[in-house]
Amino acid sequence: MALPESTNRVGQTADMAIDVAQVRADTPAADSLTFLDNAGSALSPAIVTSTVIDYLEREQRVGGYAAAEEEAERLAQVPASAGQLVGVEADQIALMPSATAAWLRAFASVPLESGDRILTTRAEYASNVLPMLQSARRVGATVEFIPDGPDGSVDPAALGEMLDARVKVVAITHAASQNGVTADATEIGRVLRAADSNAWYLLDACQSLGQMPVDLTEIGADFVSATGRKFLRGPRGTGFLAVSPRVLAEIEPVPIDMFGTTWDGNLDYTVGPTAARFQSMETSFAGVLGLGAAIDYALAAGIDAIRERLVMLSTHLREALAEIDGVRVHDRGAQQSAIVVFSCPGSDSWEKVRELRRNGVIVTAITEPTNPRDVATYNSVCVLRASPHYYNTESDLSALTTALSR
Ligand SMILES: Cc1ncc(COP(=O)(O)O)c(C=O)c1O
C-alpha cells in the first residue's frame, strides 16, 4: 500500500489542493446527504469499506487465521502508514480498538504515587478526565487544570509556571470534542522541554488526526492516541497509540498480555521492545486493513491540503451561522478545528438533530457528559456540532444554514 511518489490515489501531487470532485466520487453518500458529522463518525471513502468487506469475505472463505496469514504483508504495513501520519517509526505504533482504549493504556502505564501531580486542560474529554480523577483518588495524587489563556485555549505559559518535579502527567486534548478550540500542542512540548520536565506528555489526537498535522516527534509528545472513525474516515472500532522512544525505553504497559510480552513459563516475563507491548492479542483484522486504507487515503490527499480546505470551510460556516437570527457560535481559541459548535432556537438538541436529519442534513448534539463545564457556559438547551470534511462543499454548508434559517 505504499503511496506512489509523484502522484497519488486522488490524482494530485502532494502540494496540490484537494480534488473535490474526485473525493466526492470516492464518497458514495456525498451527493445524497449533507453529511456534517465527521467529528462523530465520518463517511469513509469507498476504498475503506471495500477493503473491510473483501477481507471479511476472505475470512468467510478460508477462516480468520488463514486470511491473516495471506494478508500478513498488508497488515504489517498499517503501523507503517500510521507511523508516517504521526511522524514515528512503525515499531512506535500499537493498534487499538478506539482512542479511549489507546489513551487509557497510556495513562494506566504511567507510574503514579502519592503527592504526584497530573495537569490537564479545561477542554479535556470526560473519558480522559474520569480515569485521571479515579487514579488520583486511589494513589493520593492531584489533578489540576492548566488555566486557559485570553483566547480560551490552554495557556502554555501558565503550564510552564505550574511545572515542578512532582508533575508526572501532562494530558492535553489537541482538538476538543465540544468546541472548536485546539491546544498549541507544539508550544506545550517546547515548554516541557525548556523546563527539563520529566512529566509524561499524553496528547489526545482523537479529533485532530486526519484534519490537521499531528507529528509526535515534532510536538515532543510521549503518547498520541487516535481513533479511526472520525476525521481519519476509517472504520468504527479502530484506532492506535503512538509512543516516543522514551516510552519504549522506560515504560512497561499496564496491563500486559502475551501479544507484546513473553512469559518464561515460571515466575518471570520479558516485555517486548516495540510499541506492540501496548497492543492486545485479538483485533479486527478487517478493521485494521480498513484503517490502513483510510490513513493511506488521507496521506494521499495531503494533510496540509486537508487542513487548508477545512480552515476555509469551517471559517465560512462560522460566519454564515453567526448571521442567522438566534444562532450563537461558541468556538473559542486563536486556532480552531473543523468542529463548529453553536446554539440555536429549539427546546431540545436531539430533537433539532432529528429535524435536520429529516431534511437530509447530518449534524450532532453537544450534551453535558462530554465536558459539563464547557457545555454549561453555552447556556442553551439546543447546542449542535457541525463538522465538515474536505469532501463537503459550500452548498453543504448552505443546506445547513438554510435549514436553520427556516
Ligand atoms: C477529544 C476526544 N477524545 C477521545 C474520544 C474517544 O474516542 P473513542 O470513542 O474512539 O474512544 C473522543 C470521542 O468523541 C473525543 O472527542
The ligand as an SDF file (V2000), in Angstrom:
LIG
                    3D

 16 16  0  0  0  0  0  0  0  0999 V2000
  -11.4280   14.5330   22.1870 C   0  0  0  0  0  0  0  0  0  0  0  0
  -11.8690   13.0940   22.2260 C   0  0  0  0  0  0  0  0  0  0  0  0
  -11.0840   12.2010   22.8420 N   0  0  0  0  0  0  0  0  0  0  0  0
  -11.4180   10.8990   22.9030 C   0  0  0  0  0  0  0  0  0  0  0  0
  -12.5860   10.4410   22.3570 C   0  0  0  0  0  0  0  0  0  0  0  0
  -12.9200    8.9930   22.4680 C   0  0  0  0  0  0  0  0  0  0  0  0
  -12.7510    8.3500   21.2280 O   0  0  0  0  0  0  0  0  0  0  0  0
  -13.2680    6.8520   21.0320 P   0  0  0  0  0  0  0  0  0  0  0  0
  -14.7420    6.9350   21.0060 O   0  0  0  0  0  0  0  0  0  0  0  0
  -12.6600    6.4010   19.7430 O   0  0  0  0  0  0  0  0  0  0  0  0
  -12.7790    6.0690   22.1830 O   0  0  0  0  0  0  0  0  0  0  0  0
  -13.4480   11.3350   21.7180 C   0  0  0  0  0  0  0  0  0  0  0  0
  -14.7170   10.8620   21.1310 C   0  0  0  0  0  0  0  0  0  0  0  0
  -15.5800   11.6030   20.7230 O   0  0  0  0  0  0  0  0  0  0  0  0
  -13.0730   12.6980   21.6370 C   0  0  0  0  0  0  0  0  0  0  0  0
  -13.8570   13.6040   21.0240 O   0  0  0  0  0  0  0  0  0  0  0  0
  1  2  1  0
  2  3  1  0
  2 15  2  0
  3  4  2  0
  4  5  1  0
  5  6  1  0
  5 12  2  0
  6  7  1  0
  7  8  1  0
  8  9  2  0
  8 10  1  0
  8 11  1  0
 12 13  1  0
 12 15  1  0
 13 14  2  0
 15 16  1  0
M  END
$$$$
